[in-house]
Amino acid sequence: MFPEWGFTDTLAELSGVNQQSVAFAANPYAAMPSLHAADALIVGIVLASVCRSRVAKVLWLLWPAWVWFSVMATGNHFWLDIVGGIVVAVIAGLIVYRNPLRRRRTATATT
């Protein structure tokens, strides 16, 4: 996609696979939302929250931005795919952590 803008197909360049051999299974819209973006955000926030070192926290908080840059720079996702992945991660977080007080009361009541 967009070779005139400098994007290259890394699969075609680094392997014997060409565009026509995978065209039957390709779906340019299947990358929406980017689950790489969602996973990177979740992992980055969770691991930053459990690290004690300030340097480690900063590195884990920078991890999502690095992944987002990487998947866009390699031409695997568009910026809108990344935004969609972020939305998925936020929704997942809201579902999981929707009412932590109620969860704590339920957990103490069952033990």
Secondary structure, DSSP 8 states (H G I E B T S, - for coil): --GGGT---HHHHHSS--HHHHTTT--TTTT-S-HHHHHHHHHHHHHHHH--SHHHHHHHHHHHHHHHHHHHHTTS--HHHHHHHHHHHHHHHHHHTS-HHHHHHHHHHH-
